[in-house]
């Protein structure tokens, strides 16, 4: 006899319209015993200024240059960037299986604060607003250069996510090509926009707000939710209520609202396991290729790896690497956990020396 489908109990696949991909959800696996690798706690007791930190104000960087005695946000070109701002010519045009072409670009580091001990949720909302201002300025400045067609703003927080320095900071990779993930997203956004005359995320957000079960936070201008197709255990997405194609179109009020929702969301993350919660986050917005992109709708992704506790993380291995993404918790279960967490940061648990 066939039983009735229950998304909380039965394996199923969910569709991600941004990437035109499917994800396997296996909620029955959430209770399996775990004897695999665990990670050490992300909790650290950091000083406000570390004389050995190459991002702290007044310290020497690894290239020998000295940081100014900055206060607040500080931006500089990455000393070990993955891209080079140098125009080169390739002598041989290879095709077929051996196609390649030079990639030109600029890598920058954004220090969020001079205070080495802080993380984004521990910063004041007005200080996060200054970070938002710099994101906007950098997008506009880099995007006006004729060879920069895409500006990726992102943050890796925590050693688990490959962050090499605990000083609060993010990065910008601006490059001449539109990266694979962005190009794929853009194609799906454009297909939807051409067919419906509205952005995909406009209609998606409306349906999510009507459903309510995956909404984590909402303010006057932004919504934070667990996407229906989320891959990572506590993955979230921040979407602007107004269809802005990029961060340069935000008003002063919207930038304040973005800073507010980022502080509250990252605070909820820290309160899940009472640790400084690791994640990779980044902004998706229109390319800077000089074309009109009415299909784009500003959004920001958060991809945290922790699954069951501060010690157990989600691994993308085996089936995920060879077939398709799979998750054990349903997005609705993750949303319930996040909804239940306070937006008040319990500083006594995170007090730094």
N, C-alpha and C positions, 0 to 999 in steps of 0.2 A: 504494500500500500504506500502510495506517495504521501509524504508529510507536507504540511504547508511551509512555504519558505519564510524564514526568519533571518533578517540581515544581521542580527546579533549572535546567531548560532551557526548559520550555514555559510560555507565558502561561496564567494561570488566575485565577479569582476565589475569594476567601475570605470567609467570613461572620463578621460581628461581632455576637454575640448581645446585647451590651450596648446597642447602638444600633439593632439590626435593620437593618444596612446591609451592603453588599458592598464589597470592595476589589479592584481589579485588580492582580495581581502579574505583572511582566514581567521575569523574570530575565535574558532574553537581551539586554536593553538596558543591562546594567551595564557592558559593554565599549565603549559608543559613545564617540566622541571628544567632548571638551568644549571649546567655544570661547565659552561664555556668561560671565555675570558671575561674578566671584570676590569673596570677602570678605577683608578684612584680618584678620590674626591677632588672636585675642582676648587674646594675651599682653600684660600690662601690668606695669609695675614701680610699685607703689603704696606710699606711705608708710603707717605705722601710724595716723597721724592727719593728715588733710588739713584745713588751716584754711579752705579754701573749700568744704568738703563740708557740706551742710545736714543730713546724717544723723549726722555725727560728734559725739561727746560734747562738750558745752560750747559748740558752735557755734550761730550764729543760723540758724533755719529761714527759708524764703522769706516766711513770714507775719509775721516779726519776733519770734516767740517764741524763747527760748533753750533748747536741749536741756540737761537736767541732765548732770552729770559721771557718766554711767552706766557700769556695768561689766556685761558680759554682755548679756542680752536687754533691749531697750527697746521699748515699744509706745506709739504715739500715734495720734490721729485724723489721717487724711490731710488735708493742707492744701488739696489740690486733688482731693477725692474725686469719683468719678463718680456717687455717690448723695448725697442730702441727708436728714438726720434731721429732716424737717419734714413735718407732716401738712397736706396741701392738698386742696382740693375742686375737682373739674372742673365747670365750669358747664354744659357741654354733653356729653351722652352720645352719642358717635358710634358707629355700628355698621357692619357690613358691611366694605367695603374700607377704611374710615377709622376703625377701632376704635383707641382708645388709653385708657390710664388712668395716673394718677400712680404713680410707684414710689418708695417710701421705703426708706431704708437707712443703713448706717454703713460707711465705709471706714477701715481702719486699716493702719498700716505697722508691721512687726515688724523691728527691727534685730537681727540675729543675734549681733552682737558689737560691742564698742567699737573693735576693731581693723579699720581701714579696708582693710587689705591682704589680709584673709582671704577665702576662699570656703568653702562648706560642707565640701568634702573636705579642706581644710587645717585645719579646726577639730578639736579633740580630741573624742572620742566623748562624754565627759561634758558638754561644752559644747553639743553637738548635742542631748543629752538635755534640757538646759534649754530649748532651742527647742521640743522636743516637749511639754514641760510647759506652755509658754505657748500652744501650739496647743490643747491640751486646755482650759486655763483660758478662753481666748477663745471657743472653741466653746460651752462651758457658759455663760459670762457673756452672750454675745450671744444665744444660743439661748433664754434664759429670758425675753427681752423679747417681749411678746405680739404685736408686729407683725413680728418677724423669723422668717421661715419657712425660710430657708436661709442657711448660713454657708459661704462658699467660701474656703478657705485655699490660697494658691498662691505660687509664686516665678517671676519671669522673670530668668534669669541671662544676662548678656552683651548687648552692643549689638545684635547680630543679632536678638535677641528683644525689642527695644524697651525694654530696661532703660536708664533715663535717668541712673542713678547706680551706680557700681561698688561702693559700700559694701555689705557683705553684708546683704541684707534680703529680706523677702517681704511679702505683702499679705494682707488679709482684706477681702472684700466680703460684707457681711451684708445681706440684703434681704427685702422683704415678699413677693415672688413666688418661686416655685420656677423657676429658669432653665430654658430650653428643653432643654439637653443633659441636665440632671439629671432633668427630668420624663420625657424619653424613656428614659433609663436605668432610671428607677424603674418605668416601665410594663413594660419587658421583664423586669426582675428579679421583679416581682410576678406576672407571667404564669407565669414558670418556678416560682416558689415555690408558687403556688396549685395548680399541676399536680403538683409533685413533693414538696412538703413540705420541701424543702431549698433553700438559696440556690444560685443559678446558679454563683457563684464557688467555692462549696464543691466542687461536682462538677467544675467546670472545672479547679481547682487539683489535684484528685486525679488527673485524667487527664494533666495536664501533668507531674506528678511521676512518674507511671508511664512516660511517654514519655521524659522527661529531656533531650531535645535542645534545648529552649529555656530551660531553667533556668540562670540566671546565678549566683545566690547563694542560700544557704539558711542560716538559723540556727534557734534553738529555736522561734521564734514567727512568723517571716516568710519569704516566698519572693520573690525578685526574678527576673522572667522577661521574655523578649520575647514579647508576645502573639502567638498564631497569626495574628491579624488585624491586626498592627501596620501603621500607616500611615507613620510617620516612619522614616528609615533605621535609627536605633539606639534606637527607642522601647522603653521598658520599663514594667513594672507591678509594684508591690510589693503583695502580698496577705497579709493576716493569716491564719495557719493556723487560728486559732480564729475562728468566725463572730461577730465583734463588729460591731454595727451602726454604731458611731461611736467616736471617739477617747476619749470620756469613759469607756468601758467597759474600757479597757486597764489592766492591773495595772502595778505598778512594774517587774516583770520584762519585761513586754511593751514598755513604753516604752524600757527599756534596749536591748532587741533591735531596736526600730525605729530608734533612733539609730545602732546599730552597722551595720545593713544600709544605711542612707542614706549613712553615711560610706564604706563599702566600694563601694557602687554608683557614687557620684559620683567616687570615686577612679579606678575603672575607666574612667569617661568621660574624665577628664583624660588618662589614659594611652593612649587610642586614637590621638590625634594629637600627644601631648605639648604640649597647650595647656590653658588654662582653658576647659573645654568648655561651650558655651552650651546652654541648654535652657529650656523652660517646664515646670514641674511643679505638681501640685496634688492635693489630697486629695478623693476622692469618698466620701461617707458619708451617713447618713440625714438628711433634712431636719429642721428644728426646728419643725415645724408643730403639735406636740402630738399627732400621730397615732402609732399603733404601726406600726413598719416592720420586721417580721421578715424581709422580703425583702432588706434591705440587708446588705452585707458590706464592711467597710472595705477600700479599696484606694487606691493612689496612682499617678498617671500621670506619666511623664517623656517629654516630646516634644522631642528634640534635632534641629536642622535639618541638621547637617553630614553630608555624604554620602561624599565620596571623600578629603577631606583637610581641613586647617584652612582652606582657601580656598574650597572648593566646597560649597554648601549645596543642600538640596532645596527646590524651588519648588513651591508649590501653585498652579498656573496652568493655563490652557487647559482640557484635558480634566478636570483635578481640579475646577476651578471650575464647569464646565458639565455634567459627567457624573457621575463618581464618583472617589474617591481611587485613586491608582495609585502603586506603588512598584517600584523596579528590583531591589534586593537582596531576597532572600527573608528572612523572619524567622529562618530557621535559619542562614543565612549571617551575619546580624548577631549572632546568639547566639554563634556560634563566635568571632567577633572579640572580643566582650565577655568570654567565658569565658577567653580567652587573655591578657587584660590583668590585671596584678597589682592587688592591693588595697593595695599599698604606694605611697604618694605620693612621687614622686621630687622632693623639695623643692629640690634644687640647680637643677632646671630651672625652678622656679617662684619662686625666691628674690626677694622684694620688697625694695626699698631702704628 
